[in-house]
Amino acid sequence: MTAQSVGSHAGSYPGIERERRIPYLRLEALVAAIFRGCGCTEADATRLAEIIAGTDARGVHSHGVALVPTYARRLRAREVDPTARPKVSRDSGAALVVDGANAMGHLALDVAMRATIDRARSSGVASAAIGGSNHCGAMAYYAMLALPEDMIGIVTTNGLPTMAPWGSRDRILSINPIAVAIPAGAERPIVLDTSFGAAARSKIVIYQQKGERLPAGWAVDKDGNPTTDPAAALEGLIVPAGGHKGTGLALIMGILSTALSGALYGTVLGSLERGPVHGRDGQFAIALDVRAFEDVRVFKDRVDEIIREIHGSRPAPGFDRVLAPGEDSAETEIEYRERGVPLNDVTLRQLAETARACEVEADLVAEIT
């Protein structure tokens, strides 16, 4: 049996060993080449590849290279600006507003989180509201930027509606994920990256690509009936995590991600049928400098003690050990960077088609065909 990670969503997918493993560095190089072919600068293409391929390396295939064809279409159509430069547009000391300038959301949130960390060095706590942005992928990368600085990183984002408010049957609420990264000492850092739905829509797409049924409790069909059929789930609604608690938290994350920066919220941002309004999404980032509150060594020792207590707890039936959030992803990353990243045939085919359309050099495409 597999280990249980408390509060983590990064787990594996069914049939993973039937997938092809692509060497990580080659995958990252291919993704960077695709973004260069879309008009991005070398620096931006490299950063995007690091974030997106790195997401697959942590086992979160729903938010990794499977989304590159969609990103590339938007960039090539200039719906998203491949040369835009996100920047701080309002500076109020410990509170920043970042204009994403209709760049890739990954770049906008990356700029915002780095600016927030830099400001927290002097203020102890800093935050940034990001507007003018786009889809930014998985959240863990940005929160983890705070870890080398002995800071706690917190990030959240808005998204297209895939869920109904508690008591409703209308798709007007996003699952709006949050990531929190907390530094530790001898133990691995705690990294929680989770949404407030039972699953992300893009994760359901991965199950559909693999021809696998969904776990029970993830989704309902368009008539509100529980379903494990990915196609029916994509037409229906994602089930909120924790019932009314999940929808309430998703609502709060959406407001933080949009109302402070002029970004669009909910159905005004768009829908699954018509897509998003480009350049109007939003995110929110916070950095807390541990040394402003407590001696760093004392803090890390206490976090280590908390993690070790989790490790020392008795496994439930079906589990051989208990992990803190993020530890499973960290172990996955070590393996995937050494042995290659497993990707399904649909993802590889679509990635290859996108690479050819972007005139990527043949030897890079050959790695995935």
C-alpha positions in Angstrom: 0.0 0.0 0.0 1.1 3.6 -0.5 1.9 6.1 2.1 -0.7 8.6 3.2 0.2 12.3 2.9 -2.0 14.5 5.2 -3.7 17.1 3.2 -1.8 16.6 -0.1 -3.2 16.2 -3.5 -0.2 15.3 -5.5 -0.8 11.5 -5.6 -0.3 9.1 -8.4 -2.6 8.2 -11.2 -3.9 4.7 -12.2 -1.8 2.7 -14.6 1.2 5.0 -14.3 3.8 2.3 -15.2 1.9 1.8 -18.6 3.0 5.4 -19.4 6.2 6.4 -21.1 8.9 8.0 -19.0 10.5 11.1 -20.6 13.9 12.2 -19.2 13.2 15.3 -17.2 15.8 17.6 -18.7 14.7 16.7 -22.2 11.1 17.4 -21.2 12.0 20.8 -19.8 14.0 21.6 -22.9 11.1 20.7 -25.1 8.7 22.9 -23.2 11.1 25.8 -23.3 11.5 25.4 -27.0 7.7 25.5 -27.5 7.4 28.7 -25.6 10.3 30.3 -27.6 8.4 29.2 -30.7 5.3 31.1 -29.3 7.3 34.3 -29.1 8.4 34.3 -25.5 11.9 35.5 -24.6 14.6 33.0 -23.7 14.4 33.9 -20.0 10.6 33.7 -19.9 10.5 30.4 -21.8 13.1 28.9 -19.5 11.2 30.0 -16.4 7.9 28.7 -17.8 9.5 25.3 -18.5 11.0 25.2 -15.1 7.6 25.8 -13.4 5.4 23.6 -15.7 7.7 20.6 -16.2 8.7 20.9 -12.6 5.0 20.5 -11.7 5.0 17.1 -13.6 8.2 16.2 -11.7 6.3 16.5 -8.5 3.6 14.2 -9.8 0.9 16.8 -10.5 0.3 16.0 -14.2 -3.1 17.8 -14.2 -1.3 21.2 -14.1 1.9 20.4 -16.0 2.8 19.8 -19.6 -0.7 18.5 -20.5 -1.7 22.2 -20.5 1.1 23.4 -22.8 -1.0 22.9 -26.0 -3.7 25.2 -24.5 -1.1 27.8 -23.4 0.6 27.7 -26.8 -2.7 28.3 -28.7 -3.4 31.3 -26.6 0.1 32.7 -27.0 0.2 32.1 -30.8 -3.2 33.7 -31.2 -1.9 36.7 -29.0 -4.9 36.2 -26.6 -2.1 36.1 -24.1 0.9 38.4 -24.7 4.2 36.4 -25.0 6.4 39.5 -24.5 4.5 41.2 -21.7 6.4 42.3 -18.6 4.5 42.0 -15.3 5.4 44.7 -12.8 4.5 46.3 -9.5 1.8 48.9 -10.3 1.1 50.0 -6.7 3.4 50.0 -3.7 2.1 50.6 -0.2 5.0 49.3 1.8 4.0 45.8 2.9 1.2 45.7 0.4 1.8 45.5 -3.4 -0.3 45.3 -6.4 1.2 43.6 -9.5 -0.1 44.2 -13.0 0.2 40.9 -14.9 0.0 42.8 -18.2 -1.8 39.8 -19.9 1.4 37.8 -19.6 1.3 34.1 -18.7 -0.1 33.8 -15.2 3.0 31.8 -14.2 5.2 34.7 -14.9 2.9 37.2 -13.2 2.7 35.2 -10.0 6.4 34.5 -10.1 7.2 38.2 -10.3 4.7 39.0 -7.5 5.9 36.3 -5.1 9.6 37.3 -5.6 8.7 41.0 -5.0 6.7 40.0 -1.9 9.6 38.0 -0.5 12.0 40.9 -1.1 9.7 43.3 0.7 9.2 40.9 3.6 12.9 41.0 4.3 12.4 44.6 5.6 8.7 44.5 6.8 8.5 41.0 8.2 5.2 40.4 6.4 4.3 41.4 2.8 1.6 40.6 0.4 0.8 41.1 -3.3 -2.5 41.2 -5.1 -2.1 40.3 -8.8 -4.4 41.5 -11.5 -4.2 41.4 -15.3 -3.1 37.8 -15.1 -4.0 34.4 -16.6 -4.0 30.8 -15.5 -0.9 30.1 -13.4 -0.8 26.3 -13.1 -0.1 24.5 -9.8 0.5 26.7 -6.8 3.3 24.9 -4.9 6.1 26.3 -6.9 5.4 29.9 -5.9 4.8 29.2 -2.2 8.1 27.2 -2.2 10.0 30.2 -3.4 9.9 31.5 0.2 11.6 28.5 1.7 15.2 29.3 0.9 14.7 32.7 2.6 13.4 31.0 5.8 10.0 32.4 5.1 6.5 31.0 4.9 4.9 31.3 1.5 1.2 31.4 0.9 -0.4 31.8 -2.5 -3.9 31.4 -3.9 -5.7 32.0 -7.3 -9.1 32.5 -8.8 -10.3 30.2 -11.6 -13.1 29.4 -14.0 -16.3 28.1 -12.3 -16.4 24.3 -12.0 -18.4 24.0 -8.7 -21.7 25.2 -7.3 -22.1 27.1 -4.0 -23.4 25.0 -1.2 -27.1 24.4 -1.7 -27.0 25.4 -5.4 -26.9 23.5 -8.6 -25.4 26.3 -10.7 -21.8 26.3 -11.8 -20.6 29.7 -10.6 -17.8 28.9 -8.1 -14.2 27.9 -8.8 -12.3 25.4 -6.6 -9.8 28.2 -6.1 -6.6 26.4 -4.8 -4.2 27.5 -2.1 -0.6 26.5 -1.4 1.4 27.0 1.8 5.1 26.2 2.2 6.6 26.1 5.7 10.3 25.7 6.3 11.6 22.9 8.5 15.0 22.0 9.8 16.3 18.4 9.4 12.9 17.3 8.0 11.5 18.2 4.6 9.5 21.4 4.5 5.7 21.2 4.8 4.1 22.0 1.4 0.4 22.0 1.1 -1.0 22.5 -2.4 -4.7 21.8 -2.5 -8.0 23.1 -3.9 -11.4 23.3 -2.2 -13.0 20.8 -4.7 -12.7 17.0 -4.5 -10.5 17.2 -7.6 -9.3 19.7 -10.2 -11.1 19.6 -13.6 -7.7 19.2 -15.3 -7.1 16.1 -13.2 -10.4 14.7 -14.4 -9.2 15.3 -18.0 -6.1 13.2 -17.3 -8.3 10.3 -16.1 -10.4 10.7 -19.3 -7.2 10.6 -21.4 -6.1 7.4 -19.7 -9.5 5.8 -20.0 -9.8 5.4 -16.2 -12.9 5.8 -14.0 -12.8 8.5 -11.4 -12.7 7.8 -7.7 -16.1 8.0 -6.1 -17.0 11.3 -4.6 -15.2 13.6 -7.1 -18.0 14.8 -9.3 -21.7 14.7 -10.2 -23.2 14.7 -13.7 -25.3 17.5 -15.2 -28.3 16.2 -13.4 -26.6 16.2 -10.0 -26.1 12.4 -9.8 -22.7 11.1 -8.5 -20.6 9.8 -11.3 -17.2 8.1 -11.9 -17.4 8.7 -15.7 -14.9 11.5 -16.6 -17.0 12.6 -19.6 -20.1 13.0 -17.5 -18.1 14.7 -14.8 -16.7 17.3 -17.2 -20.3 18.2 -18.2 -21.4 18.3 -14.5 -20.0 19.7 -11.3 -17.0 19.1 -9.1 -18.0 18.1 -5.6 -16.7 20.5 -2.9 -14.2 19.3 -0.4 -15.8 19.2 3.0 -19.3 20.3 1.9 -20.2 23.8 2.8 -16.7 24.3 4.3 -15.1 23.8 0.9 -17.4 26.2 -1.0 -16.9 28.8 1.7 -13.2 28.6 1.6 -13.2 28.6 -2.2 -15.3 31.8 -2.1 -12.8 33.5 0.2 -9.8 32.5 -1.9 -11.6 33.9 -5.0 -12.3 37.2 -3.4 -8.7 37.6 -2.1 -7.4 36.8 -5.6 -9.5 39.3 -7.5 -11.2 42.0 -5.5 -7.9 43.6 -4.3 -6.5 43.9 -7.8 -9.4 44.6 -10.2 -9.3 41.0 -11.5 -12.5 39.4 -12.6 -14.3 36.9 -10.4 -16.6 33.9 -11.1 -18.8 33.8 -14.2 -17.6 37.3 -15.2 -14.2 35.8 -15.8 -15.6 33.3 -18.2 -16.9 29.8 -18.4 -15.8 26.3 -19.4 -17.9 26.7 -22.6 -16.6 30.1 -23.8 -13.2 30.1 -22.0 -11.7 32.9 -19.9 -11.5 36.6 -20.5 -7.8 36.7 -21.2 -5.7 39.0 -19.0 -8.3 39.5 -16.3 -7.5 36.7 -13.9 -6.0 37.2 -10.4 -3.9 35.7 -7.7 -2.8 36.7 -4.2 0.6 36.1 -2.5 1.9 36.4 1.1 5.4 36.0 2.5 6.1 35.8 6.3 9.7 36.2 7.4 10.1 33.7 10.3 12.9 35.8 11.9 10.4 38.6 12.4 8.4 36.4 14.8 10.8 33.8 16.2 14.4 32.6 16.2 14.6 30.7 12.9 16.3 27.7 14.5 13.7 27.5 17.3 10.9 27.7 14.7 12.4 25.0 12.5 13.0 22.7 15.4 9.4 23.0 16.4 8.2 22.2 12.9 10.5 19.2 12.9 8.9 18.0 16.1 5.4 18.4 14.5 6.5 16.4 11.4 8.1 13.7 13.5 4.9 13.3 15.6 3.0 12.8 12.3 5.6 10.2 11.2 5.3 8.4 14.5 1.5 8.1 14.4 -0.1 4.7 13.7 -0.9 4.1 10.0 -4.6 3.5 9.3 -5.6 0.3 7.5 -4.3 0.3 4.0 -1.3 2.5 4.7 2.2 1.6 5.7 3.4 5.1 6.9 2.1 8.6 7.5 3.6 11.6 5.8 3.3 15.4 6.3 1.9 17.4 3.3 4.4 17.7 0.5 6.6 14.7 1.4 5.1 12.4 -1.2 5.6 15.1 -3.9 9.2 15.5 -2.8 9.9 11.8 -3.0 8.1 11.7 -6.4 10.3 14.5 -7.7 13.5 12.7 -6.7 12.3 9.6 -8.6 11.0 11.3 -11.7 14.1 13.5 -12.1 16.2 10.3 -11.9 14.1 7.9 -13.9 12.0 10.2 -16.1 8.5 11.7 -15.9 5.7 9.3 -16.9 3.2 10.8 -19.3 0.2 9.3 -21.1 0.0 8.8 -24.9 -2.6 11.6 -25.3 -0.5 14.1 -23.5 2.6 13.1 -25.5 0.8 13.2 -28.9 -0.7 16.6 -28.2 2.7 17.9 -27.0 4.4 16.7 -30.1 1.8 18.3 -32.3 2.2 21.5 -30.5 6.0 21.4 -30.8 5.8 20.8 -34.5 3.4 23.7 -34.9 5.9 25.9 -33.0 8.7 24.7 -35.3 10.7 23.1 -32.4 13.8 21.3 -33.5 13.2 17.7 -34.6 15.5 16.0 -32.1 13.6 17.4 -29.2 10.2 16.2 -30.6 11.7 12.8 -31.3 12.1 12.3 -27.6 8.3 12.0 -27.1 7.2 10.3 -30.4 
